[in-house]
Amino acid sequence: MTTSDGAHPELLDRRSDYPILGRRTYLINNSLGAMHRETRRRLDDYADLWDTEGVVAWNTWFPEMMRVADLVGAAIGATPGTTVLRANVADALASVASCFDLGGPRHRIVTTAADWPGTHYFWTEQVRRHGGELVVVPYDEDGITVSTERLVDAIDDRTLLVSVSLVQFRTSALLDLAPVVDAAHRHGALVLLDAYQAAGCLPVNIAANDVDICVGGSVKFLCGGPGNGWLSVSPRLVETLRPAAVGWISHATPFAFEWDDIRYADGIGRFAGGTPNVPAAYAAAPGYQAIVDIGIERIRERSQSLTQLLLDGALERGFTVRSPHDAQRRGGHVTIDPGNAEQVHEALIERKILVDYRPGGGIRIGPHFYNTADECREVLDAMAELARR
Ligand SMILES: Cc1ncc(COP(=O)(O)O)c(C=O)c1O
């Protein structure tokens, strides 16, 4: 059953859980997902515990951190107990990179020109300081996609890690994951998948896809807000990894405060690092829970239908679309250039229609399960009017 808007009724019923939807046309979920109304209450719960229980609050906070990490795990199809919360992707990457020696025969990091700039800066500096080689597969001639064939061809027996995004932040192009995982594993390399732009809007299924290591964060379609990056490592791999960037909670018995060499915590616990960001996890839980409760397949279906409406509407209005036209090859946003995109973007914000602008791309519009088809038409009509001025 669907509403006249084409949405499953449960999705639109949830609009009242996200108060900003009553105040703004909110179409920027690929940048900052809307805040769930329960987030305020959860932050109060966190503060109440601190205020009333003091140090004893840790007895609640530690298990809660693990529960919330597993909510992310559920959203990305990870095996339970294999995901840990970290500050952000940059922080998770530092922990992952500290497991490897870039000076050996397996010393190549294969990535693409379409990947997240922060990750590119990270690997560039790692290679500069610790040796190894960064292999960057360029964009195709269309400037939107990176050919899977070229990426697969760049992977060889010298490859240590294939560090790629599932959904590209600029154009929303979706990686064809299976051949990349297959090529990496055939050559004895590991896949480090950045699923930030994908998590919460399409199935990532890291366990089913045999992804070795997955990183991401919460500010986008997971609607978890800032402060929670995450790292998930395959259970077949995790016990073999020995991170150098550790903290006291990475220890098997942190409260023993041993002074010897670290004895790693079992499994993903070795990547826990130092004292966790408890308020961020409390704030994020309602957003994560909604994604898990709705189910990622249903969200993907709705997302594809709304992004297709945006894409078709943009082409009808004569705009340039810098995202794949095939919904199967696209993530959760569409990048549209109506001409003078920067100015149009500023005028949209003034009208309380929230989208964003990326140089070299255009205006990014990322509807979520709670958006309506009318909201998507509204932004297209406003862009057409503003572009004509
Ligand atoms: C693909 C991707 N990776 C990473 C990030 C952010 O990285 P960090 O969590 O280090 O700020 C973004 C943010 O927009 C992104 O789109």
The ligand as an SDF file (V2000), in Angstrom:
LIG
                    3D

 16 16  0  0  0  0  0  0  0  0999 V2000
   32.5390    9.7270    1.7140 C   0  0  0  0  0  0  0  0  0  0  0  0
   32.8490   10.5550    2.9380 C   0  0  0  0  0  0  0  0  0  0  0  0
   33.8000   10.1470    3.7820 N   0  0  0  0  0  0  0  0  0  0  0  0
   34.1180   10.8460    4.8990 C   0  0  0  0  0  0  0  0  0  0  0  0
   33.4510   12.0140    5.2030 C   0  0  0  0  0  0  0  0  0  0  0  0
   33.7560   12.7970    6.4700 C   0  0  0  0  0  0  0  0  0  0  0  0
   34.9060   12.3870    7.1140 O   0  0  0  0  0  0  0  0  0  0  0  0
   35.1360   12.7350    8.6730 P   0  0  0  0  0  0  0  0  0  0  0  0
   34.2070   11.8480    9.4490 O   0  0  0  0  0  0  0  0  0  0  0  0
   36.5560   12.4330    8.9010 O   0  0  0  0  0  0  0  0  0  0  0  0
   34.7960   14.1710    8.8670 O   0  0  0  0  0  0  0  0  0  0  0  0
   32.4500   12.4700    4.3510 C   0  0  0  0  0  0  0  0  0  0  0  0
   31.7370   13.7190    4.7100 C   0  0  0  0  0  0  0  0  0  0  0  0
   31.1080   14.4120    4.0640 O   0  0  0  0  0  0  0  0  0  0  0  0
   32.1460   11.7250    3.1800 C   0  0  0  0  0  0  0  0  0  0  0  0
   31.2020   12.1410    2.3330 O   0  0  0  0  0  0  0  0  0  0  0  0
  1  2  1  0
  2  3  1  0
  2 15  2  0
  3  4  2  0
  4  5  1  0
  5  6  1  0
  5 12  2  0
  6  7  1  0
  7  8  1  0
  8  9  2  0
  8 10  1  0
  8 11  1  0
 12 13  1  0
 12 15  1  0
 13 14  2  0
 15 16  1  0
M  END
$$$$
